[in-house]
Amino acid sequence: QLQLQESGPGLVKPSGTLSLTCSVSGVSITNTHYYWAWIRQPPGEGLEWIGTVYYTGRTYYNPSLTSRLSISVDTSKNQFSLNLSSVTASDTAVFYCARHYGDDPFDIWGQGTMVTVSS
Amino acid sequence: EIVLTQSPGTLSLSPGERATLSCRASQSVSRSYLAWYQQKPGQAPRLFIYGASSRATGIPDRFSGSGSGTDFTLTISRLEPEDFAVYYCQQYDTTPLTFGGGTRVDIK
């Protein structure tokens, strides 16, 4: 059964870099049909797509975050990762990793991990 | 960027009643690439509807989606206790992928 699990620090200092990893189990991250995404949700607010990566390393980023964002894939570990630099309190959110099948919407989500930006 | 506006912000209804949720796009969503998700407190969103009108696996038939172009609707024919939650629409036609602000369906 396909499962996604986010991991990483729950607290990041302002101006630092937020780094998260999503571990994929139950399917190979190199499956050619699947794309792997990050989505975030500030407390009490709505959802924001951060970006998507394909197993080849090709990425698709939200233009609002491009200058601070890097998403990568590690096929040997069946994981993909998020790095968001120069964070501020407005980056505080629950971060979800998710899968989408080709042009389809997000059908499998991780449980989410809360990241707080604070000194 | 396609901006999605959901209305109403909150819908207060009783179990057994019909719920109608709206999602309006700032420009046409081609190929009806519009999805609906349900989110309960402390949980990840769950895909309910894709392609504007197709139910995802395991979603009961009291949920239906309709619409095309810029106007989409999620209808819950008869609310069950487990249906009280927040619902988000999302377009996956063009990047950046965007979500609506959500409609909360709560118990009256």
Interface residues (C-beta under 8 A of the other chain):
Chain A: G46 L47 E48 W49 T52 Y60 N62 P63 S64 Y96 A98 H100 D103 D104 P105 F106 D107 W109 G110 Q111 G112
Chain B: E1 Y33 A35 Y37 Q43 A44 P45 R46 L47 Y50 A56 Y88 Q90 Y92 T95 P96 L97 T98 F99 G100 G101 G102
